[in-house]
Every structure is written in C-alpha cells, then in structure tokens.
Amino acid sequence: MLLTSFQEILTEAGCDEAGRGCYAGPVFAAAVILPRDFNHPLLNDSKQVKEEDRYMLRTVIEQNAVAWAVASVSERIIDKINILQASWKAMHLAVKQLAPLPSLLLVDGNRFKTYRGIPHHCIIKGDASYTSIAAASILAKTHRDDYMKSLHEKYPHYCWNQNKGYGTAAHREAIGQYGLSRYHRKSFKIYEEDPELAD
C-alpha cells in the first residue's frame, strides 16, 4: 500500500521523471500535489501499471490533484548538460509551474539538486512507496509516451510508437540502417555502446 504523506504539516509535491535511459527524445518530469486523502487501488510506479490503466490514472490524477505540472528537457540540452542534470532541470521546470508552491519535495531516486531552497527528500523506488511520486511517475510517463508517438509519425522506421525511444533490438537495428535522427541523444554514444551498429 502506498503512503499518502511524508509529513502531514507540509504541502508536498511528488516528483519523478520518464525517459532517462532512452536513446532518443526529451526527458520528461512531473510534479504533483495530491489531496491528503487521495488514493487509488491501481496507483503505483508507472512501470508496474498496464498502459491502459496508466491513461485512466492520468485522467484521475489531473482531475483530482491540488496542482500538477509536466515539463521536458530536449535531447539537445541533454547532450549539453548530461542526462542527470537534464532530469533535475525537468523536475525544476515542473515544480516551477505549481501553484501553490510546495514546501517539501518528495523525489524518486537517491540524488537531487535543490530548487529555490525548497527542502527535498530523496526516496529510492519512491514511485512504489508514495502516492504523490507514483502520480508524478504516471504523468511523466504518459505525457512522454504521447510525445514519442507523435514523433513516430515523422520517423516511423524507428518504431518510437512501441519502444518510446528505448534501445530495443528493433530500435538499434533501425539506427544501424538509417543512422541517428535529430532526436537521438548524441552524447549517449550509441554506436560505441553497440559494436554491431558501428560496422
């Protein structure tokens, strides 16, 4: 069962990202402030939720949250500042949109860069422990999936509607055949990671 709150006296926002390990596309992040009594039996880490249930939960979260926001950082910026810094930047951009501004951030993971002096608490596998982080996980994942599906219309040979930019066998094979697109993360050195693609 997910925990609804870390400290009852503070206005908490859960933060999580999606797409950190992808070969292509932006990294997305979401920040969510939920009502203190909010819960849903299917709410969990987005990776543990079926796709159709993720979209159902997205509607429930967006309709019931006190505040929510989604932001992204492009593959160009990822290549410039690295994926960890880009993930934090995306979370910062999401938090910046929240009204009210939270007094505590619950962040999935083990590291975070402080934003505007707001206290934060990093929780490993927090998206499977706290409702607000799980909700942020759902929003980040579904919004990013929608974006990658839209890119698939322009670049269908990479199958981004299915792999969402992750390095699946089909995606790697397409890179070997068609090369890297403008949306691939060049700093990930994909060819160097997979010797077969460098042939």
JOMO-V515000 format. One line per field, one symbol per residue. phi: phi as a letter, one per 30 degrees, with the letter a starting at -180 (. if undefined). psi: psi as a letter, one per 20 degrees, with the letter a starting at -180 (. if undefined). burial: # if it has 16 or more other C-alpha atoms within 10 Angstrom, else .. A space follows every 10 residues. Layout:
BEGIN
phi->???
psi->???
burial->???
END
This chain:
BEGIN
phi->.dddacbddc dcbdbabbjd cddbidccbb bbccedcdaa dcdaeedccd eddedddedd dddcddaaab bbbddddedd cidddddddd dedddeddbd ddcacccdkc bacechideb bdbdhddcbb dddddddddd ddddeddddd deddbdddhd dcchjddddd dddddddcid cdcdddddhe dddbedddd
psi->pqphqgohiq oqpqprrpjh jqhqrrpqqq ppoqqhjpqp hiprphijpq ghhghghggg ghhiqgqqqp rqprhghghg iqhghhgggg gghghhiqoq pqippoppai qqppokjpqq opopkhijhp ghggghgggg ghhgggghhh hhhhmhiili hgikirlrgh ghghghgiaq riiqohiilg hhhnhhii.
burial->.#.##..... ########## .######### #####...#. ..####.... ...##.##.. ##..###### ########.. ..#.###### ######.#.. .#.######. .#..#....# #.#..##### ########## #####.###. ##.....### #.######.# ######...# ..####.#.# #.....#..
END
